[in-house]
Amino acid sequence: LAIFSLLFIAYCNGFSMTMMSSENPYAVNLKFGIKPERRSDFLSVVKENQTKTLETEPASLQFLVGEDVDTPNQFFIHEQFVGKDGFLAHKETEHNAKWSAFKQSDPFTDEGQPTFDFFYGNHDIKEVPSRSSFGVHVELCVKPEIRDEFLKCILNNQKGSTKEEPLCLQYVFGESTDVPDKFIFHEEYKGEG
């Protein structure tokens, strides 16, 4: 697996919203727990999906898979596409159909049902290589009245991480397409957890 991941969650209250930009990557973060007896099946299906997505889909920019460093069989996936249409095209592929069939075969633990977060990243569209690294998926919810201050702080943090931290490989974020004032992050660092 390419990434080891941790998760921090802050809960948001809110209603549906749309934040779209055709000039930014469309990303998804997934989290789920696999039953131990289904681990081998999962690894086989996800590796094929990852490989074929990256090799055959021109709109695919990144597909990373990682396991939580503290919780065996809890996995994270981070994918990026050229726009939402790229993601929708991905969902129609044969290799993704195998993943969809696997999801319907009762592979998830009771506490590990999949959760998805979709967002448009605040970064440029570019392919990102798969690599061994330490990854972090974060969800942060902010009060609307401090949103502007939060964004200034996070943009400064992103700039500092990507420009001044030699171990930082990637630091991307965006606002949830479903929940206002909920921000989704994917960070990647050299090394392993």
N, C-alpha and C positions, 0 to 999 in steps of 0.2 A: 504494500500500500504506500501511496505517495505522501500522505499527510497524517500526522497525529494531531488530534484536535481536542480542544476544551470548549465548554459552552458556558456563557454567562447570560442569564435571562432576567430582564426587568419587564414587568407586565404593564401593558398599555390598556387604556380604555379609549374607545373611539369608534368611528364609523368609517365606511368605505370611502376611499379617495382615489384619485388617479394622478400620478406624477409621471409623465411620459416624455421621453426625448429620443428621437431617432438617431441622435448623434452620440449616444452613450450605450455601453453594453447593457443588455438585459441579463440579469443574474438570478440564480436561485440557490438558496442554501437549504439543505435537507438534513434532518436529524431523525434517527430511528434506532431501535434495538432489535437485533436479530436473535432468534432462539439459537442456543449453542449447537443444537443438532442440525441447524440449517446453515451454519456458517460457511461450510465448504461450497454449498450450492450458491449462496449469495456471492461469495468471492468469484466464482466462475462466471456468473451472470453479469456482475458489475464490471469485471475486467473486460469481458467481451463488449459490453455497452460502451465503456470508456474508450477502448481501442478503436472501435468502428465509428464512434461519434467523432473522435479527433481525426481519423484518417479519411472519412468519407463525407463529412458534412462541412461544406464551405462556410457556413455561418457559425460553426462552433469555434469558440476562442479558448475555452479552458474547461477541463473536466477533472476534478480532483476528488479523491476518495481518501478518507482517513478514519482511524479508530480512536476513540477517547483513550487518553493515556491512563485514566484511573478506572474506567468501567469497560471490561471486556465485552465485545460484541455490540457496543454502542458506536454507531457509525455516523459520519458526516459526509455529505457530498456538496461540492461547490461547482456550479457550472456557469459559464458565461457564453452568450450568443450575440451575434450582430442583430440587435432588435428582438422584439417579441415574436416577430414572424419567424426568425431563426429557431427560436425555442419551439414554436408551434410545429414547424417542419420536423424538428427532432422527434417530437411526440408521435409522428406518423411513420417513423422508420421501422424496419423489421427488427433491428437490434433493440430498439426501445420497446417494441411489442413483447419481446422476451422478458424484459424487465417488468413490464406491466403484468404479464402472466405470472411471473414469480411473486409479485406483490399480492396477487389474488390467491396464492397457495398457502396462506396462513404462516408466513415466515417470521412475523414480528412478535416480540414479547408483549404482554399485556400493557406494561408501562412504556413500551417502545414503539407505539404506533407512529407512523411518519408525520412529521410536521414540516411544512414548507414555508419559506419566506421568499417572496419575489421582490426585486428592486432594480431600478436603473442605476448603474454605478456612476460615480462622479468623475470617472477617468475616461481616457481615450480608448477607442476600440483598437485592440491589438491582441494577437495570439500570445498566450502565456504557456510556456512549456511545463510539462509534468516533471516534478523533481521531488527528491526526498527532502522533507522539511518539517518544521513544526508549525501547525496551523491553529488559528483561533477563529471561532465563529462567535460573534457577539450580537446581542440585540439590546438596544438602549431606547428607552422611551423618555421623552422630555415633555415638560409642561409647555403648552403653546406660548405662554408669556416669556419664556426664556429661550425659545427656539433660535432666534438670531444669534444670541450670545453663545449658545451651544454649538451652532454651526461654525462660528468663528474659531472657537476653541478646537473643535475636531479638525477643521481644515489646517490649523496651525500644528496640531499633533500629527496629522498625516504628513505634512511637509517635513516636520522634524524627523519623523520615523524614516521616510523614504530618502531623505537627503543626508541625514547625519548618523543614522544607525547602520553600521556596516552589515549587520546580520538580517536586516529587513529586506525581504524579497518582494513583498507586495502588501499594500495597505489600501483596500478599496472599501467604499461604503455607499449606501444610498438609502433613500426613504422607502419604506414598504409601499407597495402598490395597493395594499389593502387596508392598512391602519395608519391614520394620520399621526405624525410626530413619533413614529416608530422607525428607528434607523437600524439597518442591518450592516454588519461589518464582516469582512473576510480579510484576515491578516495571515501572512506567511513569513517565516523566519528560517534562516539557515540552521541546520542541526535537527536533532530529534529530541522529543520530550524527555 
